[in-house]
Amino acid sequence: MSNRSARKAGRTGRPPLAPCLIAPAITLIVLLIAMALTGTFPFGDHPFVARDGVFQYVGLHGWYHRVLTGQDNLFYSFAKGLGGGTFPLFAYYLSSPVSLLAAFVQPKDMAAAFSAFMIIKLCLASFTCAVFLTRRLNVNLVRTKRTADGARRALDPAAAPILLLGTAYALTSWSFANGQNIMWIDGLIMLPLVALGVWRVASGKSPALLFASAAGVMLFNWYAAYMVCLFSIFYFFAELPGASREALTTTGNAAPQRKLLRRARVKAVLAYGATMVLAIMASMVILLPVVLAQIAGGTVSDETVLSSSFFANATPLSIVDLAKSMLIGTRDFAGQGNPVKIPLAVLLAAMAALAVPAPRSLKVGMGAIIAALVASFLYKPLDMVWTGFVRADAFNPRYAFLLHFALTLCASFAIDWLIRRVRSTRVDEDGAVNENTGATGPVPAAGPVPTAAAPAPRPRVPRIALAAFSAATLAGSLLICVQGLGLGGVHGFNSNSLSGYQDYMAALEDAANQLEDLNQSQDGSPYRIGTAMGSVAGAMIPIPYQGTANGPMPKMMTTGQDMSLEISSPAHYSSTASGPVKQLLGHLGYCTLPGARGVTAYQDPLFVTDSLLGVRYVLDTQQPAGASQALFSINLPAPYGTAHAYQNAFALPVGYGVKADADNIEWTDDPFTNQRLWLQSLAGSSAANLYSPANVSQGATATVDSAADGTCVAYTVTAATDGPLYLWVTNAPAPIAIYVDGQLVQSSRNYEFDTNVIYLGDLTAGDQVSVTLRCDAGLDPQQCGIDAQTLNMDVATSALTSLQASPFDVQTMSDGRIQGTVDLKAGQKLMLTIPAEDGWAATVDGKPAQIQSVNGLICIDTGAGQHTVNLVYRTPGLKTGAMVSAAGIIVAGVWMGACPAIRSRHPKRSNPSSSNAIRSV
């Protein structure tokens, strides 16, 4: 330890923090070993990213790279699906300081960068935990040896287990099962600092740390912050009785002491409450825009605790399964891996804490917290309390890191007791004495220091216990890392191909650049691209993929790669998407469940709706309806072969005149009917014959195969008329795989992430297509249903041509701003295929104009004639939130700055014991 650190420790009476840096060093070594054993990048071709990390965060970090390098806008992006506000997206996914490193990584390399991002975050978590334990227990990690040349300081081996507790806290199974949601790791990092701040406030000390850490966790990730701040309430009241008693000097008779104790506790409660309110105010620049966006966007379920009690499985997990999962990880939580496993040594040490000296109130409080968390794992309505009263059907339990922290703290009580047992009698043979015993019992009377001639007896059992704990914790942490990253883990890091992703991104970026050049050579107007190949190698699906309903699909999930390359597409997947637009795209056939969560998928081109939404170019492996020959080819990573770029000549501009009475549609369950209703509402002309049914036969020509690989139900689809033929799976009792002419095309009913209307090709009357539905879990043909419809191109193109007559001529269009002119006829209004989110303001010929939301899109009644229309987007709540944040920071600064001055006016009471460690009471 440096002399400066020693002087600082001597002045403050607190142990130095520099030795805590050893905890992240150990964490780094363990992670690198596990990554090398599992072939994780940079030791192999598997990225440190899986599931949602693949489908969302890699692409969103690619977009953030564009923002940080000045190529995109932080507050709005037309590449967010059809367009949308991006500040709430930033606040939820990207506001972590570690995400700033995305500025130095190209989008195609972002998956590889996640290895660095995760390592940094997990090392930070181990450091903050080590800091918390060191300060909370007042354990000095260094010792002083007196030699002939003077005093020499070194790490105390007896205190090393405290550092390993920091590593174990960071490397639990939660960090891998839920760590794919990389933004949640900031909650893991900040929780120990918030807890340390809580303990300081409960002890009557400055609330500055609690304010800074609570505000920080809210700014870094508000979702994890909710769980952390809720936990802090329970932890505060668990610490308050013992901490307040420790903070007071026992003087006078019992009555005044009780009065002082009550007063100290009331002051602590008020200080805690005021600090948390100020921290929330300080973070309002993030929270207020997010809350307003969540309310307006409808991205979360409105299901309450009461409805969950009736409609959810109230006991999704048995106590036996939970115990097994904590020990060996046998339970798969909602298909997302086991997030509650912790090294067995830490669990045993936490249980042993019941037998060591500690305040009874603290033992009861921590026991109550652990019991409440376990009960929440077992009972869904309680689970929803921790997730903001919103159903969380995946990555459960999302708040398991709170249990890990509570167990780590309890384990530290037992470890601290062992350390004190070693130090209480240890005197080195060379005359060395520990600099700070960190004793938690009564301070021994001063006396002569034992010398080497009369060494004190050594407590062998505590030494052996500490050594065994250290070895077991280190081995357990490594095992969890290997299981979490390895191919055998449910989490599935080891199933993704980093090189395949990089090759795909290079091909997609090249295709986007070619289309940009082509568009500029034509008219240069805004356009959208339908990336029907976007969820193939872009999702890093295992190569070669398996043809099973429960396994990976060639077209299974929407990815965020379009956004990272500024490709405007109907597809988008985040929790900040526009609710009304999700409803629109879902009902038109772009995903299985209309408006479900933040998912809209573009998996097959749909001629009518693509044209209405301005999808001018399509990237696909087959020629879409209404498209001419391929513009150019795109080489995809093996074995996906080649895709092609096509142009849709009937794609409408970003805005155009529609019927003035066009209004919100009464949607049906049939996407073909919905497309007809929408087209007819916009164009005004009849589209009754837009689709005609094909013949679907099952029976004599259908087969049911109960083979070992699952149950198959086969259909024969016969085109009744000439034209593009589309397929819709109307009903499936379980997730199925869909085969067309023996080729796997996609999955269906696999939650809300897949199956739009499937394009079967441009057929002539009498042509037949074989369709097979397969389910590994078994399939009853009486419960299945498909619908096949042929598009009448004459009806569709006639209606589209009428809408092309009044285009919106864009003059300028940048993220969050659009200006152009339109010449409308009587009985028309302007519709822009841009989500009508709160925050848009419009002017027509320089005068304010009202924005209508029609089926989730912007409509403006400009009146007949030629008009200049200007729209500007401002993030709702951002300005107000910034003002509240500034007020919170100012008030907190004045209050916390004035506290020392106020204290200095009052006579000092006798100081409490210099040791703030756990005491028996």
Secondary structure, DSSP 8 states (H G I E B T S, - for coil): --HHHHHHHHHH-S--SGGGGHHHHHHHHHHHHHHHHHTBTTSSSB-S--THIIIIIHHHHHHHHHHHTTSS-SSEETTSTT-EE-HHHHHHHT-SGGGGGGGGS-GGGHHHHHHHHHHHHHHHHHHHHHHHHHHHHT---EEEEEETTEEEEEE-GGGHHHHHHHHHHHTSTHHHHTTTSGGGHHHHHHHHHHHHHHHHHHTT--SHHHHHHHHHHHHH-HHHHHHHHHHHHHHHHHHHHHHHHHHS---S-HHHHHHHHHHHHHHHHHHHHHHHHHHHHHTHHHHHHHHHHHHHHT-S----HHHHHHHS-S-SS-HHHHHHHHHT----STTS-------HHHHHHHHHGGGS---HHHHHHHHHHHHHHHHHHH-HHHHHHHTTSS---SSSSTTHHHHHHHHHHHHHHHHHHHHHHHHHH---TTS-B-S-----S----------TTS-----HHHHHHHHHHHHHHHHHHHHHHHHHHSTTSTT-GGG--HHHHHHHHHHHHHHHHHHHHHHHHHT----EEEETTTTSGGGT--SS----SSS--SS----SHHHHTT---S-EESTTS-HHHHHHHHHHTSSSSTT-TTEE---S--HHHHHHTTEEEEEESS--TTB-S-SEEEE-STTS-EEEEEEBTT---SEEEEETT-------S-HHHHHHHHHHHHH-S--TTSEEE-EEE-SSS--EEEETTEEEEEEEEE-SSSEEEEEEEEE-SS-EEEEETTEEEEEESSTTS----EEEEEE-TT-EEEEEEEETT---GGG-EEEEEEE-HHHHHHHHHHHTTSBEEEEEEETTEEEEEEEE-TTEEEEEEEE--TTEEEEETTEEE--EEETTEEEE---SEEEEEEEEE--TTHHHHHHHHHHHHHHHHHHHHHHHHHHHTS-------S--S----
